[in-house]
């Protein structure tokens, strides 16, 4: 059986159900003149946060927050200033209180990094996992890879 584009790790930006961007800042660069590898995580955060905390449909339950429990980041190419980075985000799995994401970072049409991230909704008082609402699960299902 042939592997999907996701399984092969070669999705294009337009394959992601949610897309956004970040402007590259000179302060993002390091001594080698390219964007510092630590900033890649910030770009990935932009993609997740714009999806999870959309003013149109915020997903976090009352008295809860989302926390990262796993981040697997693959650096494929360097990012160069100036310009912007395009961010593709897709949901790959929805659990009781967790969500798995697959994301791609792109510059000038080239995939420069991919990441798999698991987040958990946590009750701010008990610090334990907190179930996702039915509304949140329905919204996240709309952003799953086809």
C-alpha positions as CSV (number, residue, x, y, z in Angstrom):
1,X,0.0,0.0,0.0
2,X,1.4,3.4,-1.0
3,X,2.2,5.9,1.8
4,X,0.3,9.1,2.0
5,X,2.0,12.5,1.6
6,X,1.8,12.9,5.4
7,X,3.4,9.5,6.1
8,X,6.2,10.4,3.6
9,X,6.6,13.8,5.3
10,X,6.3,15.7,2.1
11,X,3.2,17.8,2.4
12,X,2.9,21.2,0.6
13,X,1.6,24.2,2.4
14,X,-1.7,24.0,0.6
15,X,-2.2,20.4,1.9
16,X,-2.6,21.8,5.5
17,X,-6.1,22.6,6.6
18,X,-5.0,25.6,8.6
19,X,-2.4,28.1,7.3
20,X,-0.9,31.3,8.7
21,X,2.5,33.1,8.7
22,X,5.0,35.0,10.8
23,X,7.2,37.9,9.7
24,X,10.9,37.2,10.1
25,X,12.7,39.7,12.4
26,X,16.3,40.7,12.2
27,X,16.5,39.7,15.9
28,X,15.6,36.1,15.0
29,X,18.9,35.6,13.3
30,X,22.1,34.2,14.9
31,X,25.8,34.7,14.3
32,X,25.7,32.5,11.2
33,X,23.2,34.9,9.6
34,X,20.2,32.6,9.4
35,X,17.2,32.3,11.7
36,X,18.1,30.7,15.0
37,X,16.9,27.2,15.5
38,X,15.1,28.1,18.8
39,X,12.8,30.4,16.8
40,X,11.4,27.5,14.8
41,X,9.4,26.5,17.9
42,X,8.0,30.0,18.1
43,X,6.8,29.7,14.5
44,X,5.1,26.4,15.3
45,X,3.5,28.0,18.4
46,X,2.0,30.7,16.1
47,X,0.3,28.1,14.0
48,X,-1.1,26.2,17.0
49,X,-2.2,29.3,19.0
50,X,-4.0,30.9,16.0
51,X,-6.0,27.7,15.6
52,X,-6.7,26.9,19.3
53,X,-7.4,30.5,20.5
54,X,-9.2,31.9,17.5
55,X,-11.5,34.8,18.6
56,X,-14.2,33.2,16.4
57,X,-14.1,29.9,18.2
58,X,-11.8,29.6,21.3
59,X,-11.4,25.9,22.2
60,X,-10.0,26.0,25.7
61,X,-12.4,25.1,28.4
62,X,-13.1,27.5,31.3
63,X,-10.4,27.4,34.0
64,X,-8.2,25.2,31.7
65,X,-5.2,25.8,29.5
66,X,-3.2,23.9,26.8
67,X,0.3,22.5,27.6
68,X,2.8,20.8,25.3
69,X,3.7,17.3,26.4
70,X,5.7,16.3,23.3
71,X,7.4,18.2,20.5
72,X,9.4,16.4,17.8
73,X,10.9,19.0,15.4
74,X,12.8,18.1,12.2
75,X,15.0,20.8,10.8
76,X,15.3,20.4,7.0
77,X,16.7,23.7,5.8
78,X,17.8,27.0,7.2
79,X,15.5,30.0,7.2
80,X,16.9,33.3,6.0
81,X,16.0,36.9,6.9
82,X,14.3,39.0,5.6
83,X,10.9,37.7,4.6
84,X,8.3,35.5,6.2
85,X,7.7,31.9,7.1
86,X,4.5,30.2,6.2
87,X,3.0,27.8,8.8
88,X,0.8,24.8,8.0
89,X,-1.0,23.1,10.8
90,X,-3.1,19.9,10.8
91,X,-4.7,17.8,13.5
92,X,-3.7,14.2,13.3
93,X,-5.4,12.8,16.4
94,X,-8.0,13.9,18.9
95,X,-8.1,12.2,22.3
96,X,-10.2,12.8,25.4
97,X,-8.0,15.7,26.6
98,X,-5.2,15.7,24.0
99,X,-4.6,16.8,20.5
100,X,-1.8,15.7,18.1
101,X,-0.7,18.2,15.4
102,X,1.5,17.8,12.4
103,X,3.0,21.1,11.2
104,X,5.2,22.3,8.4
105,X,7.2,25.5,8.1
106,X,7.8,26.9,4.6
107,X,9.9,29.7,3.2
108,X,9.7,30.7,-0.5
109,X,7.6,27.5,-1.2
110,X,10.2,25.1,0.3
111,X,9.5,23.1,3.4
112,X,12.2,24.0,5.9
113,X,10.9,22.0,9.0
114,X,8.2,19.6,10.1
115,X,7.0,18.9,13.6
116,X,4.7,16.6,15.5
117,X,3.3,18.0,18.7
118,X,1.0,16.7,21.4
119,X,-0.8,19.1,23.6
120,X,-3.1,18.3,26.6
121,X,-5.8,20.5,28.0
122,X,-5.0,20.9,31.7
123,X,-7.2,22.1,34.5
124,X,-5.4,25.2,35.9
125,X,-6.4,24.4,39.5
126,X,-5.8,20.6,39.8
127,X,-3.0,20.6,37.2
128,X,-4.6,17.4,35.8
129,X,-5.8,16.7,32.3
130,X,-9.2,18.2,31.5
131,X,-11.5,16.7,28.8
132,X,-12.0,18.6,25.6
133,X,-15.5,19.9,25.0
134,X,-17.7,18.5,22.3
135,X,-17.5,21.9,20.5
136,X,-13.7,21.8,20.6
137,X,-13.6,18.2,19.3
138,X,-16.0,19.1,16.4
139,X,-13.9,22.2,15.5
140,X,-10.6,20.2,15.6
141,X,-12.1,17.5,13.4
142,X,-12.6,20.1,10.7
143,X,-8.8,20.6,10.7
144,X,-7.7,17.0,10.4
145,X,-5.7,15.8,7.4
146,X,-7.9,14.3,4.7
